[in-house]
Amino acid sequence: MRAQLLPLDGGSPIDINKDLIVVGRKEDCDLRLEHKSVSKVHCVLVKTDGLLLLRDLGSTNGTRVNGTRVRRAALLPNDQLSIANYKFRVFLGPDAAEEPLVEEHTQHLNSHEVAELLRQARGRASKDEDSDNSDKSPPGPEGLHRNQLPDVYPEESASSS
């Protein structure tokens, strides 16, 4: 899996090459962000199969995902990550694409051929559903959704009321 942090200010992308990246201002950090708003050891990013996990390490100015201050979070593609005053967009995708072989060509399909392929795919899907009525199979991509209970800090406005 390829993971990158794309700076929203237009800087060059930051590749997440290692499985564990320590982010901070300190010289020992894997990703150094040299600004006084960044803690010496600010947060850690962990790359797993298809997922990028974040853990704030008690930073002063906090870590935010999509505008919400978090202690820990699972980062999804296109999430906005803010580390103190630095803002990034999360890119997660397949490793670099392999070069196609010279013999490989794009096949032209007309609308009738596409319609037939879709009918066949629907037929296979309904046949698979009929033959497997067990609840043991994991949900498909359409069943995936964001965690509704992220580990976040309470809102500052809620404590004042």
Protein Blocks (a to p, Z undefined) as FASTA:
>chain_A
ZZddddfklpacdddfbfbdcddfbfklmbdcddfkbcfblbdcdddehiacdddehian
opaeehiacfbdcddehiacdehjbccdddddddddddddfklccddddfklmmmmmmmm
mmmmmmmmmmmmcfkbccdfklgccdfbbcddddfklmmZZ
